[in-house]
Amino acid sequence: MQKVFWVIIGFLLSAGQTYALHTGGGLPHLDNPLGPTTNTFEALAAKILVIVSDIGGVVAVFFIIYAGFLFVTAGGNEDKHKSAKKAILYAVIGTAILLGAQALAKILEATINSLK
């Protein structure tokens, strides 16, 4: 058992020396995590809009499915039926706001680019 322990310790200590030999000198270089084309505020805002739109689209689909589930399970209960209608209405309004924000951003981008 003691022999196995010392073999494991030997492997662990030799790995540290190997990594120590691999390190290079000089200043570290950090790449842009958003890609080489994201150098301006406009490009950053466009990337953020795409990410928010993608996430918002998925959330909107799930809310519409959930509202449909509420509508189906309402049965004959009038109160549940009204709340399901409200949920569907709010999900559709949220989706419209999301699409409107995308359209507004594209219009503003085109307007700003034409002024340059």
C-alpha positions in Angstrom: 0.0 0.0 0.0 2.8 2.4 0.8 4.5 1.6 -2.5 1.3 2.6 -4.4 1.1 5.8 -2.3 4.7 6.8 -3.3 4.1 6.0 -7.0 1.0 8.3 -7.0 3.0 11.0 -5.3 5.8 10.6 -7.8 3.3 11.0 -10.8 1.7 14.1 -9.2 5.0 15.8 -8.6 6.4 15.1 -12.0 3.2 16.6 -13.7 3.9 19.9 -11.9 7.4 20.0 -13.4 6.0 19.3 -16.9 3.6 22.2 -16.7 6.2 24.5 -15.3 8.4 23.8 -18.3 5.6 24.7 -20.7 4.9 28.2 -19.5 6.1 31.0 -21.8 7.2 34.4 -21.0 5.9 37.8 -22.2 2.7 39.6 -21.7 -0.6 37.7 -21.8 -2.8 38.3 -24.8 -6.6 38.4 -24.3 -8.8 37.8 -27.3 -12.1 39.5 -27.6 -14.7 37.0 -26.4 -17.4 38.4 -28.7 -15.3 37.9 -31.8 -13.0 40.1 -33.8 -15.8 42.2 -35.4 -17.1 43.6 -32.1 -14.9 46.6 -31.8 -17.6 49.4 -31.7 -20.5 50.2 -29.5 -22.9 49.6 -32.4 -21.6 46.1 -32.9 -21.8 45.4 -29.2 -25.4 46.7 -29.1 -26.3 44.5 -32.1 -24.9 41.4 -30.5 -26.7 42.1 -27.2 -30.0 42.6 -29.2 -29.5 39.3 -31.0 -28.9 37.5 -27.7 -31.8 39.1 -25.9 -34.1 38.4 -29.0 -33.1 34.8 -29.1 -33.7 34.2 -25.4 -36.9 36.3 -25.5 -38.2 34.2 -28.5 -37.7 31.0 -26.6 -39.4 32.4 -23.5 -42.3 33.7 -25.6 -42.8 30.3 -27.2 -42.8 28.6 -23.7 -45.3 31.2 -22.4 -47.6 30.6 -25.4 -47.5 26.8 -24.8 -48.1 27.3 -21.1 -51.1 29.6 -21.8 -52.5 27.0 -24.2 -52.1 24.4 -21.6 -54.0 26.6 -19.2 -56.7 27.1 -21.8 -57.0 23.3 -22.4 -57.1 22.4 -18.7 -59.7 25.1 -17.8 -62.5 22.8 -18.7 -65.8 24.4 -17.9 -64.5 26.7 -15.2 -65.2 30.3 -16.4 -62.5 31.9 -14.1 -59.8 29.6 -15.3 -60.9 30.2 -18.9 -60.6 34.0 -18.4 -57.2 33.7 -16.8 -56.0 31.5 -19.7 -57.3 34.1 -22.2 -55.3 36.8 -20.3 -52.2 34.6 -20.3 -52.4 34.1 -24.1 -53.1 37.8 -24.6 -50.1 38.8 -22.5 -47.8 36.2 -24.2 -48.8 37.6 -27.6 -48.3 41.2 -26.5 -44.8 40.2 -25.2 -44.0 38.6 -28.5 -45.2 41.7 -30.4 -43.0 43.9 -28.1 -40.0 41.7 -28.8 -40.5 41.9 -32.5 -41.2 45.6 -32.4 -38.0 46.2 -30.5 -36.1 44.3 -33.2 -37.8 46.3 -36.0 -37.1 49.6 -34.1 -33.5 48.7 -33.7 -33.1 47.9 -37.4 -34.8 51.2 -38.3 -32.6 53.2 -36.0 -29.5 51.4 -37.2 -30.3 52.2 -40.9 -31.1 55.8 -40.0 -27.8 56.3 -38.1 -25.8 54.6 -40.9 -27.4 56.9 -43.5 -26.4 60.0 -41.5 -22.7 59.0 -41.4 
